[in-house]
């Protein structure tokens, strides 16, 4: 498996640099920058000629990134966006062949280690997980967290990457975590375009880093536009560093060191980055480097031309202030080398970039052409035996004539052949089917794998350890069960940390962490501001650096504030890196039934539809929640645990092994046996269903109750369909809106488990109303499923099939 490359360029950090050494560094920098520019130009042509689908490049940003690379050291981290190719080349975290392999979507991780062809070009990542799910030594490599296309979406993650250095430096218990940090000396580098600084995620992250005082270095690439929109419509005063001046730290205050430098001034850039990163690394304070007067010679992307929206005067200015042109002029004026020597370097660079492009194209194309010819030959053989010989031969001929073929062309041709011969069966067709099935398996691995780590360390592989109770078992509040669970785990594993609004000093609003900050310290159990998106990002960055964070969102309704981070970033991380990165953060929250529009949410449909890549745990009580935390804290995949808001003060038995017992993910539990109707529910409504079951029994109806416990994964042992084989009737009780979580459950049970074949009545769902619940007990009763609703829904199902025995209630 490919690993991160070592540093390949030199900075100006030697105590004594003679002129020859200085000259070599400058010329090498210019060569890297020029190669990067040629890659941008050639990449655009490859898109416009149809060899690639889309292109977005870092032209115009080369010189600033060369300077930034000089300050970047082994152990440091990057969380940037898709303009940073020169920085990646200069640090050795990527190279030109990988650049083009990603442009062509090569699914081989040896060719595109950043994403295995899953991300569009200039979306970078380094691999810090080996094939068995083990961490590599992050202090020996330069590290790049995986890019996302939402241009401000990476900022919360950046906060967490920087915060990890603070914890590693200040918590002496972590001193032995040598593969993740050396005394917290690592800096987290972030880059963002000037337009995206207008986004809320940037502002939230910027403020949080100033409060936390973490070694985070933000570079703003300012070319005065955000696609076609000028800075005058983006930023007050058209200057992000100007409006952020209030964050400049002063004597006795926290805050930032803020720097401003022009993007075409090589010397000033090198000096600025050296100063800024030195103070950031040494003092662990955040810095902002606002790089102005940048250009974007090819416009935003291959989707259009910047001549459409830039004035002639601006285009002339950009041509004159192109950073590589300015650097070239400075090199010649400073007698570092001659025009002729630079001409030679540029000519060699053009040849080298073209060679890398051709090699990357051929490495993918040759493999696909071999697959194509093998498929075409098998189709030829089928044609000889097929009744519609001419039609099958046409398929093979069209396949061989395809220009720049892809795997979709190969597979589509086979599927077409099999449809033509659907009513025939012969040996050559069987061979084609066998080859096709092999390719389906290969392509599933190439394009559909690694939504989760699926490693030996997956929580799905954590051994089941049942809860134990003895004769002395005490009954206590559910919150106390959780508290005991967290206490045991914090004592067991010093890398576990927890943070969120009100988590630290008061022990969270429901007292799950009560007393634990005093016991384990405020570096491990910490209060945060009201900033849901960066709470998740903080957890994600910590988890990427070997810590085990529990990031709390106070109420499920406010998870929406963190939706982009959860959905775009965390949930896709393993998939978009083809298993090269992971972030096993646990998101703790609480929801379901309480009071009022914004404190009683159960938007499970929204969560399930937008967060595939996270386990979704919906425990019915705090003992089950504790078992899920015990499982997740021993695994390596991210999850959301939604505790039931109205369960904290309900009495439960304390397991003697409260920090050790595990609840397996995906294992549904039979809560009550029955014969008449299978009722599936979870979380708070499960208690309502259980209460309703008592009245239904009195009415002669015996329901079977199933708790899936986790919605993702859902009932992997198919307990639901086994129940349906007995009852032939299904009722799903769900607090989400109609068609939300209930539709998901129906799809799983009826389609995926084959439950449809065992029904003798229409399956029913009992859900909340389409609006959010109004305040008060009456609001809850008339908006969400009640005991009365469950009783009458189950009774109505029985009445439909046996109205004589169960006449209509009203």
Buried (B, 14 or more C-beta within 10 A) or exposed (E): EBBBBEBBBBBBEEEEBEEEEBBEBBBBBBBBBBBBBBBBBBBBBBBEEEBBEEBBBBBBBBBBBBBBBBBBBBBBBBBBBBBBBBBBBBBBBBBBBBBBBBBBBBBBBEBBBBBBBBBBBBBBBBBBBBEEBEBBEBBBBBBBBBBBBBBBBBBBBBBBBBBBBBBBBEBEEBEEBBBBBBEBBBBBBBBBBBBBBBBEBBBBBBBBBBEBBBBBBBBBBBBBBBBEEBBEEBBEEBBBBEEBEEBBBEEEEBBBBBBBBBBBBBEEBBBBBBBBBBBBBEEBBBBBBBBBBBBBBBBBBBEEEBEEBBEEEBBEBBEEBBBBEBBBEBBBEEEBBEEEEBEEBBEEBBEBBBEBBEBBBEBBBEBBBEBBEEBBEBBBBBBEBBEEEEBBBBBBEBBBEBEEBBBEBBBBBBEBBBEBBEEEEEEBBEEBBEBBEEBEEEBEEBBEBBBBBBBEBBBBBBEEBEBEEEEEEEEBBBBBBBBBBBBBBBEEEBBBBBBBBBBBEEBBBBBBBBEBBEEBBEBBBBBBEEBBBBBBBBBBBBBBBBBBBBBBBBBBBBBBBBBBBBBBBBBBBBBBBBBBBBBBBBBBBBBBBBBBBBBBBBBBBBBBBBBBBBBBBBBBBBBBBBBBBBBBBBBBBBBBBBBBBBBBEEEBEBBEBBBBBBBBBBBBBEBBEBEBBBBBBBBBBBBBBBBBBEBBEEEEBBBBBBBBBBBBBBBBEBBBBBBBEBBBBBBBBBBBBBBBBBBBBBEBBBEEBEBBEBBEBEBBBBBBEEEBBBBEEEBBBEBBBBBEBBBBBBBBBBBBEEEEEBEEEE
